[in-house]
Amino acid sequence: MKRLAIVIAFLSMSVFGMQAQRIACVDVVQILESMEDYKSAQTELDQVAAQWKQQVDQMRDEIRGLFNKYQSEMVLLSDDAKLQREDEIMKKEKDLRDYQKKKFGPEGALFKKRQELVRPIQDRVYTAIEDYAEKKGYDFIFDKGGSAGLLFTNPRYDKTSDILGSIK
């Protein structure tokens, strides 16, 4: 009998201790695209990128012109002149690659400009999502429109420290 009482007590504690987690999803891309300041930031980024792309196109045209001139005059050039022209073309190609990396690379000027213009807007959206989750009692909020995945999680469900404590 005592054993049955303990089992019933244990089960009732488990049932009362269990709560259904509240889960929601949002489309962050849709939220961002509906914001005027995000649209203007994107427009500014597009304009800057277009200017830099135009510069890249001009550099490519210059290289193409040098190469075509070299090909048409190649039979008339000495070996030293050929090497000099080839070196000039290769230097221009290297300058083009360096410029592209400087402007469009992973740590390039466009990335930094995007961080400067878009990051504060994204931070406002994520703060609004966290505030909403806390006010409405959501435990998890997922992003259905982008690749961000999990946007908010109630810290009580984070068991990282438990796992770290059990690693020997």
N, C-alpha and C positions, 0 to 999 in steps of 0.2 A: 504494500500500500504506500509505504514511504517512497519507494522507488517510482511508483506511478505519479506521485505528487511532484517529485523532482523532475521527471520527464515533462509533465504538464507545465511546470514553472519555466523550464528551459525553453519549451516550444513557445510559450506565450511571450517570453522575453525576446525570442528570435523574431516572432511576428511583429511585436510592437517596435522592435529595433530596426526592422526592415522598412525602408521607405522606397517608393518608386522614384527613381531619378527622373528629373524633368529635363527633357532634351528638346532643343529647338534648332532650326537652321535658318540662315540668312544668306542672301546673295550680295556679297560685298561689292562685286563689280557693278551690279545694278545700283546699289546705294551710291557708290562713287560717281558713276556716270550721270546720276541725277543731281549732283551737286555742281552749282555754277563755278565755284572756285576751283574745283577739280577740272572742269571743262576748260577754264581759262589757263590753268597750269599746263594741261595737255596741249593746248593750242600753242602756248609759248614754247614748249619742248619741241613740238613739230616744226615750228619756224626755225629754231636754232639748229635742229637736226638737218633741215632742208638746206640751210646756208652751208653747213659743213659738208653735206653731200655734194653740193654744187662745187665746192672747192676740190673735193675728191675727183669729181668728174673732169674738172679743168686740168688737174694734175695728170689724170689718165690720158686725156687728149694730148697733152704736151708730150708724154712718154710715147704715145702712139705715133705722133708726128716725128719725133726724133728717130724712132725705129724705122718708120717708112723712109725717111730721108737717108738713114744709114743703109738700108737695103738697096735703095736706088743708086747710091754712090759707092757701094761696097767694091765694085770691080775697079774703081779708079783710086781707091785708098791704099796707102802703104799698110804694112802689117802694124806698125806703131799707131798709125791713125785709126785703124780698125779697133785696136785694143783701147785706145783713148775713147772712141765713141761708145764701145761696149761698156766700158767702165762708167761713162757718163749716164748711159741708159740704166745700168744696174743701180747706180747711186740714186737716180730719180725714183726708181721702183722701191728702193729701200726707204727713201724719204716718204713716199706714199704710204707704205705699210706702217711706218712709224706714226705718221699723221692719223691714219685710221685708228690705230691702237690708242693713241693719245685722246682722240675724240670719242670713239665708239667702243673702246675696249671695256672689260669688266670693271676697271677702276678709272675709266676715262671721264672726260669732261661731261658727257651726256649723262652718265650714271650719277655723277655728283650733282648736276643740275636737277635731275629727277629727285634725288634725295632732298635737295633744298626746297623744291617746289611742292612735291607730292607727299613726302613723309609727314609733314604736320597735318595734312588733311587726313591721311590714313590713321594717324594717331588719334585724331578727333573721333573718327568712326569707331575704332577699336575701344576707345574709352566709353563711347555711347553704348556699345554692345555690352561691355562689362557692367556698366551702370544698370542697363536694362535687365541683364541676367540677375544681378543682385536684388533689384527691386521686385522682380517678378518671381524670384525663387528658382531660376533655372540652374541646373548643375552643369550642363554641357551645352555649348552652342557651336554648331559646325557651319562652315562656309560651303554652300552648295554651288556657288558660281565660279569659284577660283580654285587655286591650288593650295590655299592656306590651310585647309583642313580644319583642325580644332581651333576655335577662336577664343573660347572661354571654358574654363573648368573650375569647379568649386574646389578650393584647396584641400578640403577634407577628403577628397578622393585621390589625392596625390600620395602615393605610397612609396615614393622614391627613397625617402629616408629609412623606411622599414627595410627595404631591399638592401640598401647600402649597409645598414646595421647587421644584416644577416650574412653578408659576404665576409669570408674569413681569409 
